[in-house]
Amino acid sequence: MSTISVLSLSTASQAQVGIGISVRVGPPALPVYAQPLCPGPGYFWTPGYWAWSDDDGYYWVPGTWVVAPVGMLWTPGYWAFSDGFYGWRTGYWGPHVGFYGGINYGFGYGGVGFYGGEWRGRSFFYNRSVTNVNVTNVTNVYNRTVIVNNTRNVSFNGRGGVEARPTPQEERFSREPHNAALVAQTQHEHAARQNRQLFASENHGRPAIAATAKPAEFNGPHVEPARAAGAPYRAPKITPQEARGQAPGNRGGNRTFNDTRSVGNGNAGGRVAARPGNDSRNNSPRNDPRNHDARVRNQEARNPQPRSFDARNNQPRNREQVSSRDNPRPNRQEKPVVQNRPRAVQERAVNANRTPARPEQRRNPPDPRH
């Protein structure tokens, strides 16, 4: 099953996938679910998200607890709508939480910053007001009230979603050194992709496995199902293959975002730009070789050039001689210059300032009739 991975294994691969997915249909709303109990000290919460498969569309990657790199915080990835496409911005680890589209992922990720905990030296302390921890197993805790203004379950940034923009501080955080997703996170996503009940086409925005206590553990008492879909589910009207296409502008400079495959619905955003010499409109009358001479004559009318003369009779050549249609089989003995005439005319049309060559003085053999 062909799938575009949303996470990555290394910093180098993060650069390749950073804005590597463009889709014509938006992700479902974020489901409503509870956070599993934190397994122990040092675990960090990574919220669930909708990932994309080219074969089957969106599927839910459950939120989970992972062992965090010391001193690092997770900035979640997010979908952003622009120019008719939904593009995925990959998450990363860094010293601060940057911009994640203003999406309210919950449990400390209210749309701006992170309030679920903080590093104090090499120990992570949990804010009990927004995270589910057992004080018997985890003693590094504190209580701080968090007010979240965005209570929507919208899962993408942009028109029709959360219209938020990064603050100057978030832009500064985005330029800090970052690490890509952990191997455990990538394996977790891959495991989710293998589970049919996590696809939106199956669960209609309400996955049976919404969150897990540890990565890729989809069975057991610590699995939290979705309590409800975030919004009524609307099935896409096009197939996943048709939903993929070329995003205009290549925003972010990421070449992977520019998929050159053309989709079947005729949307202009999926067209492949025509290149010189490779015009897809091959059936157009413009490309009929029989119309070449008319175009050549139009070029001469726009760019008048000195007319060459026939050496045999010192008369201007007739335009009719240019057309191979009017002289399909010239006399083999005469070898008239008109065989090369269209090429000479084309060359002059490219460079109007070039002094025309005098091919009749070099190329015409003596007329055998004299």
Buried (B, 14 or more C-beta within 10 A) or exposed (E): EEBBBBBBBEEEBBBEBBBBBBBBBBBBBBBBBBBBBBBEBBBBBBBBBBBBBBEBBBBBBBBBBBBBEEEBBBBBBBBBBBEBBBBBBBBBBBEBBBBBBBBBBBBBBBBBBBBBBBBEEEEBBBBBBBBBBEEEEBEBBEEEEBEBEBEBBBBBBBEEBBEBEBEEEBEEBBEEEBBBBBEBBBBBBBBBBEBEEBBBBBBBBBBBBBBBBBBBBBEEEBBBBBEEBBBEBEEBEBBBBBBBBBBBEBBBEBEBBBBEEBBEBEBEBBBEEEEEEEEEEEEEEEEEEEEBBEEBBEBBEEEEBEEBEBBBEEEEBEBEBBBBEEBEEBEEEBEBBBEEBBEBBEEBBEEEEEEEBEBBEEBBEEEEEE
